[in-house]
Amino acid sequence: YGDHRDLHLSIRRQRQMCIRDRYYKVDENEHHLSIQLAGSDPKKFAECAKIINNNGYDEININVGCPSSKVVRGDFGACLMEKPDTLSSIVEEITKHTDMPLSIKTRLGLNYDENLDLLVNLIAKTSAVGCKKFKDGNHDAIIAIGGGRAMDGGKLICLTANNDVPLRDFEFELTPPIISKDNPFPKIITIPTTAGTGAETEITAMVTYLKEGMKFCMWHPDVRPSLALIDPELTIGLPANLTAWTGVDALIHGIEGYCVPGFNPLCDGAALEGLSLISKSLVTAVEQPDSILARGGMHVGSCLAGISFLKGLGNVHSISHVVGAEYNTHHGLTNAIVLPVVLRFNLPGMEEKVQRMSEAMQFKDHSVDAFIKNMEDLLDR
């Protein structure tokens, strides 16, 4: 029901029933009842709650994302990103019709807290909520699991969890605040579940301030992940659109990281190798989503491209961040839309760099026009 296939409702009992596009299947060998509902319409979940209420079921579990390869995969998390109030509405509708215990878990099996519900682009208030939970729980470290916004959220919490410095004081263009060694930043471990943002190794975090309608880059030189776990299996099941959008984000990191002015051979090498892996893997990862080889190529290529833009980024990201802050668009998709125009503006006169990128991406014609055409053909797929 609807455009999203990202939530399913399971009610434990003595048999299994699936509801998907009005198709019912009963497996008498199962020891629980599971209702799987494709879509994110709260009213449909309310109908399920009516059906099972007062019939002996003892628990309702809402899983954000589909944990089973046997179920049609969809935009796990798309509901939360594009419609921040949807999950809360679903919970409200269900609780109107049943008093059974209700639990919510994410695709990775972790408890979900609606107070940390996010927009596509991380908003500043999320950091304050996270810091309060960090302090209230007396925690000593942060594990940031997810895409770029989740990992950026973890880094934002790190910046302010152990001090009273306003988040805005960590803005990239300002002098970093002095933090006492007696009260250091908490450790953070990053675990990316998309292949695109490069946030797992970055020391910066993007955040949107809604009043200004602007994105800002926050950072401190002492806040960087202590460990980044790059596991391609975590990206299997990522839907085709998010695989493509985050993959193009990684591609552009490599292009802009290599093309921006400056001398940094290590970043340049990471950019070219990242572009090579991405060019071999992106289409396959979209079209054959269970290919661990393609997912692995994208994951490593994305990480390398993320390292490369320590050297800097260019006009694609400059424009994309403005559009994303104003209209709350997906960063990778916005990048993809902006890329062709920027390439036509920037690449003439950069023939040597274009040739190196074209060779890394296994193109036959290494001219500027051919490189732009190859990029447009890739995006059109």
BELMOMO-V297735 format. One record per run of one state. SS is the DSSP state (A for helix, B for strand, O for the rest). FROM is the first residue (numbers start at 1). TO is the last residue. If there is no record, write none. Layout:
SS|FROM|TO + SS|FROM|TO
//
This chain:
O|1|6 + B|7|11 + O|12|15 + B|16|20 + O|21|22 + B|23|27 + O|28|32 + B|33|35 + O|36|41 + A|42|52 + O|53|59 + B|60|64 + O|65|77 + A|78|82 + O|83|85 + A|86|97 + O|98|101 + B|102|106 + O|107|110 + B|111|111 + O|112|113 + A|114|116 + O|117|122 + B|123|123 + A|124|136 + O|137|140 + B|141|146 + O|147|147 + A|148|161 + O|162|166 + A|167|170 + B|171|171 + O|172|180 + A|181|183 + O|184|186 + B|187|192 + O|193|203 + B|204|209 + O|210|213 + B|214|219 + O|220|226 + B|227|228 + O|229|231 + A|232|235 + O|236|239 + A|240|259 + O|260|264 + A|265|287 + O|288|291 + A|292|311 + O|312|314 + A|315|327 + O|328|330 + A|331|346 + O|347|350 + A|351|360 + O|361|367 + A|368|380 + O|381|381
//
